[in-house]
Amino acid sequence: MPANHQLIFCTCPDQDTAEKIARLLIANNQAACVNILPGITSIYRWQGQLESAQEHLLLIKAHKDHYPAIETALRAHHPYELPEIIAVPIERGLPEYLNWIDSCHSLK
């Protein structure tokens, strides 16, 4: 069975940005649910320097067909020069939950 659902990870610099993006994705029926995980620490290399930042992680659950629109929305509304946008397929899940994601997809 092909994976029709995805989980997209995206870090944000603060709660306001995270909530703005989450609400936008839900309002536009691009995602079924967005969880915001506050207070994560990211350590990374950027432009040759070791960096550390406190961020908020978005866990975006959506139908795979919505990826292009989600990526476009994230690029347009995200303050980072290079936002983290990583999609992974959901291979398995509670059938009723996956059906709920599908029902949100069909609202479009």
C-alpha positions in Angstrom: 0.0 0.0 0.0 1.6 3.3 -1.0 2.1 6.0 1.7 -0.5 8.7 1.1 0.3 10.6 4.2 3.4 12.5 5.3 4.9 14.1 8.4 6.7 17.4 7.6 9.3 18.8 10.1 9.9 22.5 10.2 11.7 24.5 12.9 10.6 28.1 13.7 12.5 30.8 15.7 9.6 31.5 18.2 6.1 30.6 19.3 4.4 33.5 17.3 6.0 32.3 14.0 5.1 28.7 14.7 1.5 29.5 15.5 1.1 31.8 12.5 2.4 29.1 10.1 0.4 26.3 11.8 -2.9 28.3 11.6 -2.2 29.2 8.0 -1.7 25.6 7.0 -4.9 24.5 8.8 -7.0 27.4 7.5 -5.9 26.6 3.9 -6.7 22.9 4.3 -3.1 22.1 3.5 -2.6 20.1 6.7 -4.9 18.1 9.0 -2.9 18.8 12.1 0.2 20.8 13.2 1.8 20.1 16.6 4.1 22.8 18.0 6.9 21.4 20.2 8.4 24.4 22.0 11.8 24.7 23.6 14.0 22.5 21.4 17.7 23.2 21.1 19.2 23.0 17.7 22.9 22.8 17.2 24.1 23.1 13.6 26.7 24.5 11.3 25.7 27.6 9.3 28.0 29.5 6.9 31.1 27.8 8.4 30.2 28.6 12.1 28.9 26.3 14.8 25.5 27.7 15.9 23.0 27.0 18.6 19.4 28.2 18.8 16.2 27.7 20.8 13.5 26.8 18.4 9.9 25.5 18.1 9.4 22.4 16.0 6.3 22.0 13.8 5.1 18.5 13.1 2.8 18.9 10.1 0.5 15.9 9.3 -0.9 16.1 5.8 -1.8 14.1 2.7 1.2 13.7 0.4 -0.5 15.6 -2.4 -0.3 18.8 -0.3 3.5 18.9 -0.1 4.0 21.4 -2.9 1.5 23.8 -1.4 2.9 23.4 2.1 6.5 24.0 0.8 5.3 27.1 -1.0 3.5 28.4 2.1 6.5 27.7 4.4 8.9 29.4 2.0 6.6 32.5 1.8 5.9 32.9 5.5 9.1 31.6 7.2 11.6 34.2 8.4 14.7 31.9 7.9 16.8 32.3 4.8 16.9 28.5 4.6 14.0 26.9 6.5 14.1 23.3 7.5 11.4 21.5 5.4 11.7 17.8 5.6 8.9 15.4 4.6 8.8 11.7 5.6 6.2 9.3 4.5 3.9 7.8 7.1 4.1 4.1 6.3 1.6 2.9 8.9 -0.8 4.4 11.4 -4.1 3.9 13.1 -6.5 3.5 10.1 -9.1 5.8 11.6 -6.5 8.6 12.1 -5.2 8.2 8.5 -8.8 8.3 7.3 -9.2 11.6 9.2 -6.2 13.1 7.5 -7.8 12.0 4.2 -11.1 13.7 5.2 -9.2 17.0 5.8 -7.5 16.5 2.4 -10.9 16.2 0.7 -12.0 19.6 2.1 -9.9 21.4 -0.5 
